[in-house]
């Protein structure tokens, strides 16, 4: 029997105190009833109220606090099915309401999406990257009604583009803030974007996915794979003993310039391609079990192979196939130019 929260009107109230009390009541409701399923219709009604609760928040600090509180509700529930049902309700609400957002409110909903993406990764970490959790997550994003579903042109492309913009960053943050996180399986997490790239003929989609998601990830893995003395863009330094002359002719040491570290360190140093069933069952018994992190070189090669295989699929649009092959070739040549041996 389903259970519905009596909070819709309170969540969408114009009175801030009423909304705040409703959010607190929602957290308590989800925490105490997570083992009692809500119907899809009840979840849609709940998210209608939450959406307009956030709509009415009008100050940056209030928006940040509310976005974080709403996203953390995913982890408040102890039941995994309930957490993923709530997450599905979020994405369906975003897809349904996104086109109605004006330029005055779009930024705060960008923030809300970012918080939920980060919380989603923390939820997957809590689930130890189990096969069932990863499949459910992919289905939420790329299944019917999801932001990356390629078969429905009514789905706003801007929502998927924003997801691609923040995906690497939020995954790296989530991995970096969880000390006991098992290696992140990159193939299942990137597959929805590879498939969107393959099935969408839009050159804008291809350019955005590669510019925001694929290329930064491939370049970060390449930077971590290279020897420290051969990555001038990230690790080379100005010699501390180099001298220069100031305006008075005095010889002074140049200031030492510390370069930024290679990007996405938590992903590049603690990731694998995917889990197999044996590793998953071992991980259920021992938190320290599971696959060992692969080297950045191995990760890069594995991701390029996954992209190539999807590009070669029968369902891939011909124009998309050519673009993906070209991108695969360019990424492979980058490794050759950097003198990183490739087995691809």
C-alpha positions in Angstrom: 0.0 0.0 0.0 1.4 3.4 -1.0 1.8 6.3 1.4 1.5 10.0 0.3 3.0 12.9 2.2 0.5 15.6 3.2 3.0 18.4 2.3 2.2 19.6 -1.3 0.4 22.8 -0.4 2.8 23.6 2.4 5.8 23.2 0.2 4.4 25.6 -2.4 3.3 28.1 0.2 4.2 31.8 -0.3 5.1 32.0 3.4 8.8 31.1 3.9 8.2 29.8 7.4 5.5 27.4 6.2 7.9 26.2 3.4 10.7 25.7 5.9 8.5 23.7 8.2 7.3 21.6 5.2 10.9 20.8 4.1 11.7 19.6 7.7 8.5 17.6 7.7 9.4 16.1 4.4 12.8 15.0 5.6 11.1 13.3 8.6 8.5 11.7 6.4 11.0 10.3 4.0 13.2 9.0 6.8 10.5 7.2 8.6 8.5 5.9 5.6 11.3 5.0 3.2 10.3 1.3 3.3 6.7 2.2 2.3 6.5 2.8 -1.4 4.9 5.9 -3.0 3.2 5.6 -6.3 4.6 7.4 -9.4 1.6 9.8 -9.3 2.2 10.6 -5.7 5.9 11.2 -6.3 5.1 13.5 -9.2 2.7 15.5 -7.0 5.4 15.7 -4.3 8.0 17.0 -6.7 5.5 19.5 -8.1 5.4 21.0 -4.6 9.2 20.8 -4.1 9.8 22.4 -7.5 7.7 25.5 -6.6 9.1 25.5 -3.0 12.5 26.1 -4.6 11.0 28.5 -7.2 9.9 30.8 -4.3 13.3 30.9 -2.6 14.7 34.3 -3.6 18.0 34.8 -1.8 21.3 33.2 -2.8 22.2 31.9 0.7 18.6 30.6 1.1 18.8 28.9 -2.3 22.2 27.3 -1.5 21.0 25.9 1.8 17.7 24.7 0.4 19.3 23.0 -2.6 21.8 21.2 -0.3 19.0 20.1 2.1 16.8 18.8 -0.7 19.7 16.9 -2.4 20.7 15.3 1.0 17.2 13.8 1.2 18.5 11.1 -1.2 20.8 9.9 1.6 18.3 10.4 4.4 16.4 7.4 3.2 17.8 4.0 4.2 16.0 2.1 1.5 17.8 2.1 -1.8 14.6 1.7 -4.0 13.1 4.7 -2.2 16.2 6.8 -2.8 16.3 6.0 -6.5 12.5 6.6 -6.8 13.0 10.0 -5.2 15.9 10.7 -7.6 13.7 9.6 -10.6 11.0 12.0 -9.4 13.6 14.8 -9.4 14.8 14.3 -12.9 11.2 13.8 -14.3 10.3 17.1 -12.6 13.3 18.9 -14.1 12.5 17.6 -17.6 8.8 18.5 -17.2 9.4 22.0 -15.9 12.8 23.1 -17.4 11.4 24.8 -20.5 9.3 27.1 -18.3 12.2 28.5 -16.5 13.1 32.2 -17.3 16.6 33.8 -17.2 15.9 35.1 -13.7 15.5 31.7 -12.2 17.7 29.4 -14.4 20.8 29.9 -12.4 19.3 28.7 -9.1 18.0 25.5 -10.8 21.5 25.0 -12.3 22.6 25.0 -8.6 19.8 22.5 -7.6 20.8 20.1 -10.4 24.5 20.4 -9.4 23.6 19.4 -5.8 21.5 16.5 -6.9 24.2 15.2 -9.2 26.7 15.3 -6.3 24.3 13.6 -4.0 23.6 10.9 -6.6 27.2 10.0 -6.8 27.4 9.8 -3.0 24.4 7.6 -3.1 26.1 5.3 -5.6 29.2 5.3 -3.3 27.0 4.3 -0.4 25.7 1.4 -2.6 29.3 0.4 -3.3 28.7 0.9 -7.1 26.6 -2.2 -7.2 25.4 -3.4 -10.6 21.8 -2.9 -9.7 22.4 0.6 -8.5 24.4 1.6 -11.6 21.7 0.1 -13.9 19.0 2.0 -12.1 21.0 5.2 -12.3 21.6 4.8 -16.0 17.9 4.1 -16.5 16.9 7.2 -14.6 19.3 9.4 -16.7 19.0 7.8 -20.2 15.6 5.9 -20.0 12.3 7.2 -21.1 11.6 10.6 -19.5 15.2 11.1 -18.4 17.4 14.1 -19.3 19.7 12.0 -21.6 16.9 10.1 -23.4 17.8 10.5 -27.1 14.4 9.4 -28.6 12.3 12.3 -27.4 12.9 15.7 -28.9 10.7 17.3 -26.3 13.3 16.8 -23.6 15.2 20.1 -23.2 18.7 19.8 -24.5 20.0 22.5 -22.2 19.4 20.2 -19.2 21.5 17.4 -20.6 24.2 20.0 -21.6 24.3 21.3 -18.1 24.6 17.8 -16.7 27.6 17.2 -19.0 29.2 20.5 -17.9 29.2 19.5 -14.2 29.5 15.7 -14.3 33.3 15.3 -14.0 33.6 18.0 -11.4 30.9 16.7 -9.1 32.0 13.1 -9.4 35.5 14.2 -8.5 34.2 16.1 -5.5 32.1 13.2 -4.3 35.0 10.8 -4.6 37.3 13.3 -2.8 35.0 13.7 0.2 34.4 10.0 0.8 37.6 8.5 2.3 36.4 4.9 2.1 35.1 5.1 -1.5 35.7 2.1 -3.7 37.1 2.8 -7.1 34.6 4.5 -9.3 33.6 2.5 -12.4 33.9 5.0 -15.3 32.4 3.0 -18.1 28.8 2.6 -16.7 28.9 6.3 -15.6 29.9 7.6 -19.1 27.9 5.1 -21.2 24.7 7.2 -21.1 26.6 10.2 -22.6 28.3 7.9 -25.2 24.9 6.6 -26.3 23.4 10.1 -26.4 26.3 11.1 -28.6 25.8 8.1 -30.9 22.0 8.5 -31.2 21.8 12.2 -31.6 22.6 13.7 -35.0 23.0 17.2 -33.6 26.5 18.6 -34.1 25.8 20.9 -31.1 25.2 17.9 -28.9 28.4 16.3 -30.1 30.5 19.4 -29.6 29.0 20.1 -26.1 29.5 16.5 -24.8 33.1 16.3 -26.1 34.0 19.9 -25.0 32.5 19.6 -21.5 32.8 16.0 -20.6 34.9 13.6 -22.7 37.8 15.8 -23.7 38.5 17.1 -20.2 38.3 13.6 -18.8 40.7 12.2 -21.5 43.1 15.1 -21.0 43.1 14.7 -17.2 43.8 11.0 -17.5 46.6 11.8 -20.0 48.1 14.4 -17.6 48.1 11.9 -14.7 49.6 9.2 -17.0 52.6 11.3 -18.0 55.9 11.5 -16.0 56.0 14.5 -13.8 59.0 16.0 -15.7 57.2 15.9 -19.0 54.0 17.7 -18.1 55.0 21.4 -18.3 51.4 22.6 -18.4 50.7 21.1 -15.0 53.9 20.4 -13.1 56.9 22.3 -14.5 58.2 25.1 -12.3 60.3 28.2 -12.7 63.7 27.5 -11.2 64.0 28.9 -7.8 67.6 29.8 -8.5 66.8 31.9 -11.6 67.9 35.5 -11.2 66.5 38.7 -12.6 67.3 42.4 -12.2 64.9 45.0 -10.8 64.7 48.6 -11.8 67.7 49.5 -9.6 69.9 46.9 -11.2 69.7 44.7 -8.2 69.9 41.0 -8.8 66.9 39.2 -7.2 65.6 35.7 -7.2 62.5 35.2 -9.3 59.4 34.2 -7.4 58.8 30.5 -7.6 55.7 29.7 -9.6 53.9 26.6 -8.3 51.9 25.1 -11.2 48.4 23.7 -10.5 48.1 20.0 -10.0 46.6 17.8 -12.7 42.8 18.1 -12.8 40.2 15.5 -11.5 42.7 13.8 -9.1 40.1 11.8 -7.2 38.8 10.2 -10.4 42.1 9.6 -12.1 43.7 8.0 -9.0 40.8 5.9 -7.7 38.8 4.4 -10.6 38.3 1.3 -12.6 36.4 0.5 -15.8 33.6 -1.6 -14.3 32.9 -4.2 -11.7 32.3 -7.8 -12.5 29.9 -10.0 -10.5 32.7 -11.7 -8.5 34.1 -8.4 -7.4 30.7 -7.1 -6.5 29.8 -10.1 -4.3 33.2 -9.8 -2.5 32.6 -6.1 -1.9 29.3 -6.9 -0.2 31.2 -8.9 2.4 34.2 -6.7 2.9 34.3 -2.9 2.4 37.9 -3.1 1.5 37.3 -5.7 -1.2 36.5 -5.1 -4.9 38.6 -4.1 -7.9 41.9 -2.3 -7.5 42.2 1.2 -9.1 43.6 1.1 -12.6 46.4 3.3 -13.9 45.3 6.5 -15.7 46.7 5.0 -18.9 44.6 1.9 -18.5 41.5 4.0 -17.7 42.0 6.2 -20.7 42.4 3.2 -23.0 39.4 1.5 -21.6 37.1 4.5 -22.0 38.3 5.1 -25.6 37.6 1.4 -26.3 34.1 1.8 -24.8 33.4 4.9 -26.9 34.7 3.1 -30.1 32.4 0.1 -29.4 29.3 2.3 -29.0 30.3 4.3 -32.2 30.5 0.9 -34.0 27.0 -0.1 -32.9 24.2 -0.8 -35.4 21.9 1.9 -33.9 24.5 4.6 -34.1 23.6 7.4 -36.5 26.0 7.4 -39.5 26.9 11.1 -39.0 27.4 10.5 -35.3 29.6 7.5 -36.1 32.0 9.6 -38.2 32.2 12.3 -35.5 32.9 9.7 -32.7 35.5 7.9 -34.8 37.2 11.3 -35.5 37.2 12.1 -31.8 38.5 8.7 -30.9 41.4 9.1 -33.4 42.3 12.5 -32.1 42.3 11.3 -28.5 44.5 8.3 -29.4 46.9 10.6 -31.3 47.2 12.8 -28.2 48.6 9.8 -26.3 51.0 9.0 -29.1 52.2 12.7 -29.2 52.7 12.5 -25.4 54.8 9.3 -25.9 52.3 7.2 -23.9 52.2 3.8 -25.4 48.7 2.7 -26.3 47.2 -0.7 -26.8 44.1 0.5 -28.5 
